[in-house]
C-alpha cells in the first residue's frame, strides 16, 4: 500500500469503500463478526448471570463459609504442625484418660449404666471439635447436667413405658433386646425394661435439647445466657454441687436405699441417709476415705503446687481407677466384703437408635431448661479461656456446635453434653492449642471402648463417687463468694442465696426458675430505689474518694440534679419525689427562707438511657410545676431515645424551647450564670 492511500478506520468504511477488495467469503465473515459484536445479551444470558451471582458461591465465599461454620478449619490454617501438634496430642491423651473415670462416674450419677457416660464423652466431642469456637474447653459429661438429667428421667420414666416392648426371654436370640439389657443394666436391681425406659427418656431429652439449641442458633439467640446472672449461675451450681454430694453419700458409705428423686430431694435423701447410716459397709467406707485422700492430696499438693514444672497434670483419677480395679479383682471385694462394683462394661459401640419422636412433647419443658442451662455453663467456661488467651468465642456458633453435638449424640445413646471446668483446665495446662486435642481424646476413648472396657468391671462404685466429690471442690468453695457479695452488692448476695436455697429445698430446675424470676424482680426493685445525685462545681482536678466530695461547691440558688437510672412507669413516682425533696419549691416545707430560695433547676438526664411515656410525663410535670413557681428549669444531656419520646408525645409543647439544653454548661449560660460553668461532679447522693 502506498503512503498516500488512506487506511479505512472502521468496518463501516471498509464496507462502503469499493477500492478495498475481499477474498471470496471474507465479506460475509466480517459481517457475521460485526453482528456478534453488536448483539445485546439475551434473556438466557441475564438469567444465567443472575443465578450464578446468587446461587453459585465463589471460591473465596466457600472458604469464608467453611472458616465461619467449621472453626477447626480456620484454626488449622494458622496451625504450626511441628510446634502445636505434639502439644495437642499430649493434651488429648491426658484428657482422654480423664474422660474414662469421669464418664463412668457421671454415667452412674445420671442413673444410667456407665457405658452411656462413656458414649457422651465420645460422640458429642467429635462434632464439637469441628464446630466449636473455643480452643480449650473439654465437652462431655458434667455433674450438673447429669444431676438434672437424673431428675428428668425420674419424672418421665413411666410415661415412656408404652414405648418399650420386650418379648419373653426364651424366645430371644443372643442379639435381642433383653440380652443387650443384661449387658447394659446397672447393679441396683433394676429390670432391663426400667433401664430401657430411662435410656429412651435420656436420648429423647438430648435430641430435643439439641434441636432447641439449633433453633436458637438459627435466630442468633446467643444472648439468651445473659438472663442468667453470675449470682444465679453461682447459686445454681453450688446448690447442684450439694445435690450431687447428697446423691453420692450412699455409694461412699455403701448403704442401700432408693434415692428420693423429684421435689425436696435434698432433705428427703438426708433423712434416709441418717435412717440407714447404721448399715454402712466398713470396707466401702475405707475405700472411699483412701480414694478421696489420695486424689485430693495429689491434685492439691502435686498438680496445683507444681503446675508450672509438670508437663501435664498427673492423671491421678485414672491411676486410682486402675489400682482400685486390681485390688478389687485380686481381693475379691464383692464376694468377701459385699462391696458394690461397677458391673458389666460392654466392648465396642452399640448400634445407632432413634429417639422417641412421638414423645417429644412430654419432655419439651425440661429440654428448654436443659438447653439454656447447659449453654450457660458451656459459654461461661469458654469465655474464661478465651479471655485468658486473647481470642473471641462466638455464642451463636457455640449454640450451633452444642445443638449439633447433642442431636448427633442422641442417635448413639449419648445424653446432653456440657463443658467441665476441671477437664478444660487440664486440657489447657497440658498444652492444648486447638480442638484437635478433642479428636485425640476421642481416639483414646475408642481404644478403651473397643478393647479395654470389660477390664474395669471389678471397679468399686465408691471410687467413682470419691472422684466426683473431689472434682467438685471448686463448686463447694463458691459458698465463700457470699462474703465478697456482702461487701459489693447485698441484693446480688440475696439473689445467690435465694437461688441456692431454692435448688436445695425444691430441685435444680425449679430452683433455677425461682432464681431467674427473683433476679428479674430485683431489677424492678433497683429501678424503684434509683438515686438522685446533687451536682456542684468541682474546686479541684480529677477526684478520688471521700474528702474530694466535700471540696465540690454547690451553686447558690441553683440545683443541678441527675437521676441515675432509666425513667419509666416503675420509678416515675420516685423521680418526682426526689426532685421535690432535693430542690424544694419556694414556700414549701423544705425551703428555709429567701436566702436559700431556688431560682434555677437543671435536670441532667445523661443517665436516662430509656424512658417511656410515664417517664416523659414525669419530666414534663416537674418542668411545668417549677415554672409555675417562677423557677427556671432546664433539661440537658438528653439522649436520642428520651428526646424522641418527649417530641413525639408533645409533652413540652407548651413550654419555652430553651428548656432543652445540650449540656449543663449551656444551661448555666442560658440563665446568665456563665461564671459557674465548668466541670460538674457528684457531691451528695
C-alpha positions as CSV (number, residue, x, y, z in Angstrom):
1,X,0.0,0.0,0.0
2,X,1.3,3.4,-0.9
3,X,1.7,6.0,1.8
4,X,-0.7,8.3,0.1
5,X,-3.5,5.7,0.4
6,X,-5.7,6.1,3.4
7,X,-6.5,3.1,5.6
8,X,-10.2,2.5,6.4
9,X,-10.7,3.4,10.1
10,X,-13.7,1.1,10.7
11,X,-15.6,-1.8,9.4
12,X,-18.3,0.6,8.1
13,X,-15.7,2.5,5.9
14,X,-14.4,-0.8,4.6
15,X,-17.9,-1.9,3.7
16,X,-18.6,1.3,1.8
17,X,-15.2,1.5,0.1
18,X,-15.2,-0.2,-3.3
19,X,-11.5,0.1,-3.6
20,X,-11.0,-2.5,-0.8
21,X,-11.1,-5.9,-2.2
22,X,-12.1,-9.0,-0.2
23,X,-11.4,-12.7,-0.9
24,X,-14.4,-14.9,-1.6
25,X,-16.5,-15.2,1.6
26,X,-14.4,-12.7,3.5
27,X,-17.1,-10.0,3.4
28,X,-19.6,-12.4,4.9
29,X,-17.3,-13.5,7.7
30,X,-16.7,-9.8,8.6
31,X,-20.4,-9.1,8.6
32,X,-21.0,-12.0,11.0
33,X,-18.3,-10.9,13.3
34,X,-19.7,-7.4,13.3
35,X,-23.2,-8.7,14.1
36,X,-21.8,-10.7,17.1
37,X,-20.1,-7.5,18.4
38,X,-23.3,-5.5,18.2
39,X,-25.7,-8.3,19.6
40,X,-27.2,-7.5,23.1
41,X,-27.3,-10.1,25.8
42,X,-30.2,-12.5,25.7
43,X,-32.7,-13.3,28.4
44,X,-30.8,-16.6,29.0
45,X,-27.6,-14.6,29.5
46,X,-29.2,-12.4,32.1
47,X,-30.8,-15.5,33.8
48,X,-27.5,-17.3,33.9
49,X,-25.7,-14.3,35.3
50,X,-28.4,-13.8,38.0
51,X,-28.4,-17.4,39.0
52,X,-24.6,-17.6,39.1
53,X,-24.4,-14.4,41.2
54,X,-26.9,-15.6,43.8
55,X,-26.6,-19.4,44.0
56,X,-23.1,-20.3,42.8
57,X,-20.6,-19.2,45.5
58,X,-17.2,-18.1,44.6
59,X,-14.1,-19.8,46.0
60,X,-13.5,-17.0,48.5
61,X,-17.1,-17.3,49.7
62,X,-16.8,-21.0,50.2
63,X,-13.5,-20.6,52.1
64,X,-15.1,-17.9,54.3
65,X,-18.1,-20.0,55.0
66,X,-16.0,-23.0,55.9
67,X,-13.9,-20.9,58.3
68,X,-17.0,-19.4,59.9
69,X,-19.1,-22.6,60.3
70,X,-16.2,-25.1,60.8
71,X,-13.8,-23.1,63.1
72,X,-11.4,-26.0,63.2
73,X,-10.6,-25.3,59.5
74,X,-9.7,-21.7,60.5
75,X,-7.6,-22.8,63.4
76,X,-5.7,-25.2,61.2
77,X,-5.0,-22.5,58.6
78,X,-2.8,-20.9,61.2
79,X,-1.5,-24.1,62.7
80,X,2.1,-24.9,63.3
81,X,2.3,-28.6,62.9
82,X,5.7,-29.0,64.3
83,X,5.1,-26.9,67.4
84,X,1.4,-27.3,68.1
85,X,0.7,-30.9,67.1
86,X,2.8,-32.5,69.9
87,X,1.0,-30.3,72.4
88,X,-2.4,-31.2,71.1
89,X,-1.6,-34.9,71.1
90,X,-0.3,-34.8,74.7
91,X,-3.3,-32.8,75.8
92,X,-5.7,-35.1,74.0
93,X,-4.2,-38.2,75.5
94,X,-4.3,-36.7,79.0
95,X,-8.0,-35.5,78.7
96,X,-9.0,-38.8,77.1
97,X,-7.6,-40.7,80.1
98,X,-9.6,-38.3,82.3
99,X,-12.8,-39.0,80.3
100,X,-12.8,-42.6,81.4
101,X,-13.3,-42.3,85.1
102,X,-15.4,-39.2,84.9
103,X,-17.6,-40.6,82.1
104,X,-18.2,-43.7,84.2
105,X,-18.9,-41.7,87.4
106,X,-21.2,-39.2,85.8
107,X,-23.0,-42.1,83.9
108,X,-23.9,-43.7,87.2
109,X,-24.9,-40.2,88.6
110,X,-27.5,-39.9,85.8
111,X,-29.0,-43.2,87.0
112,X,-27.9,-44.9,83.7
113,X,-25.2,-47.6,83.2
114,X,-21.6,-46.4,82.9
115,X,-21.4,-47.1,79.2
116,X,-23.7,-44.2,78.4
117,X,-21.4,-41.8,80.2
118,X,-18.5,-43.1,78.1
119,X,-20.6,-42.6,74.9
120,X,-21.3,-39.0,76.0
121,X,-17.5,-38.5,76.3
122,X,-17.0,-39.7,72.8
123,X,-19.7,-38.9,70.2
124,X,-20.6,-35.2,71.1
125,X,-16.9,-34.4,71.3
126,X,-16.4,-35.4,67.7
127,X,-18.9,-32.8,66.5
128,X,-17.9,-30.1,68.9
129,X,-14.2,-30.4,67.9
130,X,-15.2,-29.5,64.3
131,X,-17.8,-26.8,65.1
132,X,-16.8,-25.2,68.4
133,X,-15.1,-21.8,68.5
134,X,-13.4,-22.4,71.9
135,X,-10.0,-23.9,71.6
136,X,-9.6,-25.1,75.2
137,X,-12.9,-26.4,76.7
138,X,-13.4,-30.1,77.1
139,X,-17.0,-31.1,76.5
140,X,-18.6,-34.4,77.5
141,X,-20.1,-35.4,80.9
142,X,-20.6,-32.9,83.7
143,X,-22.0,-33.2,87.2
144,X,-24.8,-30.5,86.9
145,X,-26.3,-31.7,83.7
146,X,-26.1,-35.3,84.8
147,X,-27.9,-34.5,88.0
148,X,-30.6,-32.5,86.1
149,X,-31.0,-35.4,83.7
150,X,-31.4,-37.8,86.6
151,X,-34.3,-35.7,87.9
152,X,-35.9,-35.5,84.4
153,X,-35.5,-39.3,83.9
154,X,-37.3,-39.9,87.2
155,X,-40.1,-37.6,86.2
156,X,-40.7,-39.1,82.8
157,X,-39.6,-42.7,83.1
158,X,-43.0,-44.3,83.4
159,X,-44.5,-42.0,80.7
160,X,-42.2,-43.9,78.3
161,X,-43.3,-47.3,79.4
162,X,-45.6,-47.7,76.4
163,X,-42.7,-47.2,74.0
164,X,-40.8,-50.2,75.3
165,X,-41.9,-53.7,74.0
166,X,-40.0,-56.7,75.4
167,X,-40.5,-60.2,74.3
168,X,-40.2,-63.3,76.5
169,X,-36.5,-64.0,77.2
170,X,-36.6,-67.6,76.0
171,X,-37.9,-66.5,72.6
172,X,-35.0,-64.1,72.0
173,X,-31.6,-64.6,70.3
174,X,-28.2,-63.5,71.6
175,X,-28.7,-60.2,69.7
176,X,-32.1,-59.5,71.2
177,X,-33.2,-56.5,73.3
178,X,-33.0,-58.4,76.6
179,X,-29.6,-59.7,76.0
180,X,-28.4,-56.1,75.4
181,X,-30.3,-55.1,78.6
182,X,-28.4,-57.7,80.6
183,X,-25.1,-56.3,79.4
184,X,-26.1,-52.6,79.9
185,X,-28.1,-52.9,83.1
186,X,-26.7,-51.3,86.3
187,X,-26.3,-53.2,89.6
188,X,-29.1,-51.5,91.5
189,X,-31.5,-54.3,90.9
190,X,-33.4,-52.6,88.1
191,X,-35.0,-54.6,85.4
192,X,-34.0,-54.4,81.7
193,X,-37.3,-52.7,81.0
194,X,-36.6,-49.9,83.5
195,X,-33.2,-49.3,82.0
196,X,-34.7,-49.1,78.6
197,X,-37.3,-46.6,79.8
198,X,-34.6,-44.4,81.3
199,X,-32.5,-44.6,78.2
200,X,-35.4,-43.6,75.9
201,X,-36.1,-40.6,78.2
202,X,-32.4,-39.6,78.2
203,X,-31.9,-39.7,74.4
204,X,-35.2,-38.0,73.7
205,X,-34.4,-35.1,76.0
206,X,-31.0,-34.9,74.4
207,X,-32.4,-34.8,70.9
208,X,-35.0,-32.1,71.8
209,X,-32.3,-30.1,73.7
210,X,-30.1,-30.2,70.6
211,X,-33.0,-29.1,68.3
212,X,-33.8,-26.2,70.6
213,X,-30.2,-25.0,70.6
214,X,-30.0,-25.3,66.8
215,X,-33.2,-23.2,66.6
216,X,-31.7,-20.6,68.9
217,X,-28.6,-20.5,66.8
218,X,-30.6,-20.0,63.6
219,X,-32.2,-16.9,65.2
220,X,-28.9,-15.7,66.6
221,X,-30.1,-16.0,70.2
222,X,-26.7,-16.4,71.7
223,X,-27.6,-13.6,74.2
224,X,-30.1,-15.9,75.9
225,X,-27.5,-16.7,78.6
226,X,-27.5,-13.0,79.6
227,X,-30.6,-13.7,81.6
228,X,-28.6,-15.9,83.9
229,X,-26.5,-13.5,86.0
230,X,-23.4,-14.6,87.8
231,X,-25.3,-14.7,91.1
232,X,-27.9,-17.0,89.6
233,X,-25.3,-19.4,88.0
234,X,-23.3,-19.4,91.2
235,X,-26.3,-20.2,93.3
236,X,-27.5,-23.0,90.9
237,X,-24.1,-24.6,90.6
238,X,-23.4,-24.5,94.3
239,X,-26.8,-25.9,95.2
240,X,-26.4,-28.6,92.5
241,X,-22.9,-29.5,94.0
242,X,-24.6,-30.2,97.3
243,X,-27.3,-32.2,95.5
244,X,-24.5,-34.3,93.9
245,X,-22.8,-34.8,97.2
246,X,-26.1,-36.0,98.6
247,X,-26.6,-38.4,95.8
248,X,-23.1,-39.9,96.2
249,X,-23.2,-40.4,100.0
250,X,-24.9,-43.8,99.7
251,X,-22.1,-45.0,97.5
252,X,-19.5,-43.5,99.8
253,X,-20.9,-45.3,102.8
254,X,-22.1,-48.5,101.0
255,X,-25.7,-48.2,102.2
256,X,-28.6,-49.2,100.0
257,X,-31.9,-47.3,99.7
258,X,-33.8,-45.9,96.8
259,X,-33.0,-42.2,96.2
260,X,-36.0,-39.9,96.7
261,X,-35.9,-38.2,93.3
262,X,-38.0,-35.2,92.5
263,X,-39.2,-32.3,94.7
264,X,-37.5,-32.0,98.1
265,X,-34.7,-34.4,97.1
266,X,-32.1,-32.9,99.3
267,X,-33.9,-33.0,102.7
268,X,-35.6,-36.4,102.0
269,X,-32.4,-38.0,101.0
270,X,-30.6,-36.9,104.1
271,X,-33.4,-38.2,106.2
272,X,-32.9,-41.6,104.5
273,X,-29.1,-41.4,105.0
274,X,-29.4,-40.9,108.7
275,X,-32.0,-43.6,108.9
276,X,-29.7,-46.2,107.2
277,X,-26.3,-44.9,108.4
278,X,-26.0,-47.8,110.8
279,X,-26.0,-50.2,107.8
280,X,-22.8,-48.6,106.4
281,X,-20.3,-51.1,104.9
282,X,-16.9,-50.7,106.6
283,X,-14.9,-51.9,103.6
284,X,-16.7,-49.4,101.3
285,X,-16.1,-46.5,103.8
286,X,-12.4,-47.4,103.9
287,X,-12.1,-47.5,100.1
288,X,-13.9,-44.1,99.9
289,X,-11.7,-42.5,102.5
290,X,-8.5,-43.7,100.9
291,X,-9.6,-42.8,97.4
292,X,-10.6,-39.3,98.4
293,X,-7.4,-38.7,100.4
294,X,-5.1,-39.8,97.6
295,X,-7.0,-38.0,94.8
296,X,-7.2,-34.8,96.9
297,X,-3.6,-34.8,98.0
298,X,-2.2,-35.4,94.5
299,X,-4.5,-32.8,92.9
300,X,-3.8,-30.1,95.6
301,X,-0.2,-30.8,96.6
302,X,1.2,-32.1,93.3
303,X,-0.8,-30.9,90.3
304,X,-1.7,-27.4,91.6
305,X,1.6,-26.8,93.6
306,X,3.9,-27.9,90.8
307,X,1.7,-26.9,87.8
308,X,4.5,-24.8,86.2
309,X,7.0,-27.6,86.5
310,X,4.9,-30.5,85.3
311,X,4.5,-31.0,81.5
312,X,0.9,-32.2,82.2
313,X,-1.1,-32.9,85.4
314,X,-0.7,-36.3,87.0
315,X,-3.8,-38.3,85.9
316,X,-4.5,-39.4,89.5
317,X,-8.1,-40.3,88.8
318,X,-7.2,-42.8,86.1
319,X,-4.4,-44.2,88.3
320,X,-6.9,-44.6,91.2
321,X,-9.3,-46.4,88.9
322,X,-6.6,-48.9,87.7
323,X,-5.2,-49.5,91.2
324,X,-8.7,-50.0,92.7
325,X,-9.7,-52.3,89.9
326,X,-6.6,-54.5,90.5
327,X,-7.1,-54.6,94.3
328,X,-10.8,-55.4,93.9
329,X,-10.2,-58.2,91.5
330,X,-7.3,-59.7,93.5
331,X,-9.0,-59.4,96.9
332,X,-12.5,-60.4,95.6
333,X,-14.1,-57.5,97.4
334,X,-17.6,-58.1,96.1
335,X,-17.8,-61.6,97.5
336,X,-15.8,-61.2,100.7
337,X,-17.0,-57.7,101.8
338,X,-20.2,-57.1,99.7
339,X,-18.6,-54.1,98.0
340,X,-20.7,-52.8,95.1
341,X,-18.9,-52.9,91.8
342,X,-19.5,-51.0,88.5
343,X,-20.6,-54.2,86.8
344,X,-20.6,-55.1,83.1
345,X,-18.9,-52.7,80.7
346,X,-19.5,-53.9,77.1
347,X,-16.8,-53.8,74.5
348,X,-17.4,-51.6,71.4
349,X,-20.2,-49.3,70.4
350,X,-23.9,-50.1,70.4
351,X,-25.9,-49.7,67.2
352,X,-27.5,-46.3,66.5
353,X,-31.1,-45.8,67.5
354,X,-33.8,-43.2,67.1
355,X,-35.2,-41.1,69.9
356,X,-39.0,-41.3,70.6
357,X,-40.2,-38.6,68.3
358,X,-43.8,-39.1,69.2
359,X,-43.0,-38.3,72.9
360,X,-41.0,-35.1,72.3
361,X,-43.9,-33.0,73.6
362,X,-43.6,-34.8,77.0
363,X,-40.1,-33.5,77.6
364,X,-40.2,-30.2,75.9
365,X,-40.3,-28.1,79.0
366,X,-37.4,-29.9,80.6
367,X,-35.4,-29.8,77.4
368,X,-35.8,-26.0,77.2
369,X,-34.4,-25.7,80.7
370,X,-31.6,-28.1,79.9
371,X,-30.7,-26.3,76.7
372,X,-30.4,-22.9,78.4
373,X,-28.5,-24.2,81.5
374,X,-26.0,-26.3,79.5
375,X,-25.4,-23.4,77.1
376,X,-24.8,-21.0,80.0
377,X,-22.4,-23.4,81.7
378,X,-20.5,-24.1,78.4
379,X,-20.3,-20.4,77.3
380,X,-19.1,-19.4,80.8
381,X,-16.1,-21.8,80.7
382,X,-15.4,-21.0,77.0
383,X,-15.3,-17.2,77.7
384,X,-13.0,-17.8,80.7
385,X,-10.3,-19.4,78.4
386,X,-11.0,-17.0,75.5
387,X,-10.3,-14.0,77.7
388,X,-7.1,-15.6,79.1
389,X,-5.7,-16.4,75.6
390,X,-7.0,-13.4,73.7
391,X,-9.4,-14.9,71.2
392,X,-13.2,-14.5,70.6
393,X,-15.9,-17.0,71.3
394,X,-19.0,-16.7,69.1
395,X,-22.1,-17.5,71.2
396,X,-24.2,-18.2,68.0
397,X,-21.7,-20.6,66.6
398,X,-21.3,-22.2,70.0
399,X,-25.1,-22.8,70.1
400,X,-24.8,-24.5,66.7
401,X,-21.9,-26.7,68.0
402,X,-23.8,-27.7,71.1
403,X,-27.0,-28.4,69.3
404,X,-25.4,-30.4,66.5
405,X,-23.3,-32.4,69.0
406,X,-26.4,-33.2,71.1
407,X,-28.5,-34.2,68.1
408,X,-25.8,-36.4,66.8
409,X,-25.0,-37.9,70.1
410,X,-28.7,-38.8,70.8
411,X,-28.6,-41.3,67.9
412,X,-25.7,-43.1,69.6
413,X,-27.1,-43.4,73.1
414,X,-25.4,-40.3,74.5
415,X,-27.0,-37.7,76.7
416,X,-26.7,-33.9,77.0
417,X,-23.0,-32.8,76.9
418,X,-21.5,-30.0,78.8
419,X,-18.1,-28.5,79.4
420,X,-16.3,-29.4,82.6
421,X,-14.0,-26.8,84.1
422,X,-11.7,-29.5,85.6
423,X,-11.1,-31.2,82.3
424,X,-10.8,-27.9,80.5
425,X,-8.2,-26.7,82.9
426,X,-6.2,-29.9,82.3
427,X,-6.6,-29.6,78.5
428,X,-5.2,-26.1,78.7
429,X,-2.5,-26.9,81.3
430,X,-1.2,-29.9,79.3
431,X,-0.6,-27.7,76.3
432,X,-3.8,-27.9,74.2
433,X,-3.8,-25.4,71.3
434,X,-6.9,-26.4,69.3
435,X,-9.8,-28.8,69.4
436,X,-7.5,-31.3,67.7
437,X,-6.9,-32.3,71.3
438,X,-10.6,-33.3,71.5
439,X,-10.2,-35.6,68.4
440,X,-7.2,-37.2,70.0
441,X,-9.2,-37.8,73.3
442,X,-11.9,-39.5,71.1
443,X,-9.2,-41.8,69.7
444,X,-8.1,-42.7,73.3
445,X,-11.7,-43.5,74.2
446,X,-12.3,-45.5,71.1
447,X,-9.3,-47.7,72.0
448,X,-10.6,-48.1,75.6
449,X,-14.2,-48.9,74.5
450,X,-13.0,-51.2,71.8
451,X,-10.6,-53.3,73.8
452,X,-10.2,-52.4,77.5
453,X,-13.8,-51.6,78.8
454,X,-14.5,-55.0,80.3
455,X,-11.3,-54.9,82.3
456,X,-12.9,-52.3,84.7
457,X,-15.9,-54.4,85.7
458,X,-14.4,-55.1,89.2
459,X,-14.1,-51.3,89.9
460,X,-15.8,-50.4,93.2
461,X,-18.5,-47.7,92.8
462,X,-17.2,-46.0,95.9
463,X,-14.0,-45.0,93.9
464,X,-16.1,-43.3,91.2
465,X,-18.2,-41.5,93.9
466,X,-15.0,-40.3,95.6
467,X,-13.6,-38.9,92.3
468,X,-16.8,-37.0,91.7
469,X,-16.8,-35.4,95.2
470,X,-13.2,-34.3,94.9
471,X,-13.7,-32.9,91.4
472,X,-16.5,-30.6,92.7
473,X,-14.2,-29.0,95.3
474,X,-14.3,-25.6,93.5
475,X,-18.1,-25.6,93.4
476,X,-18.3,-26.2,97.2
477,X,-15.9,-23.3,97.8
478,X,-18.3,-21.0,95.9
479,X,-20.0,-20.7,99.3
480,X,-17.3,-18.2,100.2
481,X,-18.5,-15.9,97.4
482,X,-21.1,-14.7,99.8
483,X,-18.5,-12.8,101.8
484,X,-17.5,-10.9,98.7
485,X,-21.0,-10.2,97.6
486,X,-21.9,-8.9,101.1
487,X,-19.3,-6.2,100.7
488,X,-20.0,-5.5,97.0
489,X,-23.8,-5.8,96.5
490,X,-26.2,-7.1,99.1
491,X,-29.0,-7.5,96.7
492,X,-26.9,-9.7,94.5
493,X,-25.9,-11.8,97.5
494,X,-29.7,-12.2,98.2
495,X,-30.1,-13.5,94.6
496,X,-27.4,-16.0,95.2
497,X,-28.9,-17.2,98.5
498,X,-32.4,-17.4,97.2
499,X,-31.3,-19.4,94.1
500,X,-29.1,-21.8,96.1
501,X,-31.7,-22.4,98.8
502,X,-34.4,-23.0,96.2
503,X,-32.2,-25.6,94.4
504,X,-31.6,-27.3,97.7
505,X,-35.1,-27.2,99.1
506,X,-37.1,-27.8,95.9
507,X,-35.0,-29.1,93.0
508,X,-32.4,-27.9,90.4
509,X,-34.8,-26.9,87.5
510,X,-37.4,-25.2,89.7
511,X,-34.7,-23.6,91.8
512,X,-33.1,-22.1,88.6
513,X,-36.5,-20.7,87.6
514,X,-37.0,-19.2,91.0
515,X,-33.6,-17.6,90.8
516,X,-34.2,-16.1,87.4
517,X,-37.6,-14.7,88.4
518,X,-36.3,-13.3,91.6
519,X,-33.4,-11.7,89.9
520,X,-35.8,-10.0,87.4
521,X,-38.0,-8.9,90.3
522,X,-34.9,-7.3,91.9
523,X,-34.3,-5.3,88.7
524,X,-37.7,-3.7,89.2
525,X,-36.8,-3.1,92.9
526,X,-33.5,-1.5,91.9
527,X,-35.4,0.8,89.5
528,X,-37.7,1.8,92.2
529,X,-34.8,2.6,94.5
530,X,-33.0,4.6,92.0
531,X,-31.0,7.5,93.4
532,X,-30.8,11.2,92.6
533,X,-27.4,13.0,92.6
534,X,-26.9,16.6,93.5
535,X,-24.2,18.1,91.4
536,X,-21.9,21.1,92.0
537,X,-18.8,22.7,90.6
538,X,-15.5,21.0,91.4
539,X,-12.8,23.0,93.0
540,X,-10.0,20.6,92.1
541,X,-9.0,18.4,89.2
542,X,-9.9,14.7,88.9
543,X,-11.1,13.5,92.3
544,X,-10.9,10.2,94.0
545,X,-12.8,9.2,97.2
546,X,-14.4,10.8,100.2
547,X,-12.9,14.1,101.1
548,X,-12.9,15.3,97.5
549,X,-16.7,15.3,97.6
550,X,-16.5,17.9,100.3
551,X,-14.4,20.1,98.1
552,X,-17.1,20.4,95.5
553,X,-19.1,23.6,95.8
554,X,-22.9,23.8,95.4
555,X,-24.1,26.7,93.3
556,X,-26.2,29.3,95.0
557,X,-29.9,29.5,94.2
558,X,-29.3,26.7,91.6
559,X,-29.9,22.9,91.9
560,X,-28.3,20.6,89.4
561,X,-29.9,17.1,89.8
562,X,-29.0,13.9,88.0
563,X,-31.4,10.9,88.0
564,X,-29.2,7.8,88.0
565,X,-31.5,5.2,86.2
566,X,-33.7,4.7,83.3
567,X,-37.0,6.5,83.8
568,X,-40.2,4.5,83.2
569,X,-43.6,3.7,84.9
570,X,-42.0,1.8,87.8
571,X,-39.9,4.7,89.1
572,X,-41.5,7.8,87.6
573,X,-43.1,8.5,91.0
574,X,-39.7,8.3,92.7
575,X,-38.2,10.7,90.2
576,X,-40.8,13.4,91.1
577,X,-40.5,12.6,94.8
578,X,-36.7,13.0,94.8
579,X,-36.7,16.2,92.8
580,X,-39.2,17.8,95.2
581,X,-37.2,16.7,98.2
582,X,-33.8,17.8,96.9
583,X,-35.0,21.0,95.2
584,X,-37.9,22.3,97.3
585,X,-40.2,24.8,95.8
586,X,-40.3,28.3,97.2
587,X,-42.8,28.4,100.1
588,X,-42.7,24.6,100.7
589,X,-41.6,22.9,103.9
590,X,-38.1,22.2,102.7
591,X,-37.5,25.8,101.7
592,X,-35.9,27.7,104.7
593,X,-36.1,31.4,103.7
594,X,-35.3,33.8,100.9
595,X,-31.5,33.2,101.2
596,X,-31.9,29.7,100.0
597,X,-34.7,30.4,97.6
598,X,-34.5,28.3,94.5
599,X,-34.2,30.2,91.2
600,X,-32.9,27.7,88.7
601,X,-33.3,23.9,88.4
602,X,-31.2,21.9,85.9
603,X,-32.0,18.3,85.3
604,X,-29.1,16.2,84.0
605,X,-30.6,13.3,82.0
606,X,-27.3,11.7,80.9
607,X,-28.1,8.5,82.9
608,X,-31.5,8.0,81.5
609,X,-30.9,5.5,78.7
610,X,-34.6,4.7,78.3
611,X,-37.8,6.5,79.1
612,X,-41.4,5.5,78.4
613,X,-44.5,7.8,78.3
614,X,-44.8,7.7,82.1
615,X,-41.2,8.9,82.5
616,X,-41.7,11.7,79.9
617,X,-44.8,12.8,81.6
618,X,-42.9,13.0,84.9
619,X,-40.3,15.2,83.4
620,X,-43.0,17.4,81.8
621,X,-44.9,17.7,85.1
622,X,-41.8,18.8,87.0
623,X,-40.9,21.4,84.4
624,X,-44.4,22.9,84.4
625,X,-44.7,22.7,88.2
626,X,-41.5,24.5,88.8
627,X,-42.0,27.1,86.1
628,X,-45.4,27.9,87.6
629,X,-43.5,28.7,90.8
630,X,-41.2,31.1,88.9
631,X,-38.2,28.7,88.8
632,X,-36.4,28.4,85.5
633,X,-36.0,24.7,84.5
634,X,-33.5,23.3,82.0
635,X,-33.4,19.6,80.9
636,X,-29.9,18.8,79.5
637,X,-27.9,15.8,78.2
638,X,-31.0,14.2,76.8
639,X,-30.3,11.0,74.8
640,X,-31.9,10.5,71.4
641,X,-34.4,8.0,72.8
642,X,-35.6,10.4,75.5
643,X,-35.8,13.3,73.1
644,X,-37.9,11.1,70.7
645,X,-40.4,10.3,73.4
646,X,-40.7,13.9,74.5
647,X,-41.1,15.2,71.0
648,X,-43.5,12.5,69.7
649,X,-45.7,12.8,72.8
650,X,-45.5,16.7,72.6
651,X,-45.1,16.7,76.4
652,X,-43.1,20.0,76.3
653,X,-45.0,21.8,73.5
654,X,-46.5,24.4,76.0
655,X,-43.1,25.4,77.5
656,X,-40.2,27.5,76.3
657,X,-38.0,25.7,73.8
658,X,-34.9,26.8,75.7
659,X,-35.9,24.2,78.4
660,X,-33.9,21.6,76.4
661,X,-30.2,22.2,76.5
662,X,-27.2,20.3,75.2
663,X,-25.2,20.3,78.4
664,X,-25.0,21.7,81.9
665,X,-22.7,24.4,80.8
666,X,-25.1,25.8,78.1
667,X,-27.9,25.6,80.6
668,X,-25.9,27.8,83.1
669,X,-25.0,30.2,80.4
670,X,-28.7,30.5,79.4
671,X,-29.6,31.5,82.9
672,X,-26.8,34.1,83.0
673,X,-24.6,32.1,85.3
674,X,-21.7,31.6,83.0
675,X,-19.2,32.1,85.8
676,X,-20.3,28.8,87.3
677,X,-19.8,26.9,84.1
678,X,-17.3,24.1,84.3
679,X,-16.8,20.5,85.2
680,X,-19.6,19.1,87.3
681,X,-19.4,16.1,89.7
682,X,-21.4,14.4,92.4
683,X,-21.3,16.0,95.8
684,X,-24.2,14.3,97.6
685,X,-26.4,11.3,96.9
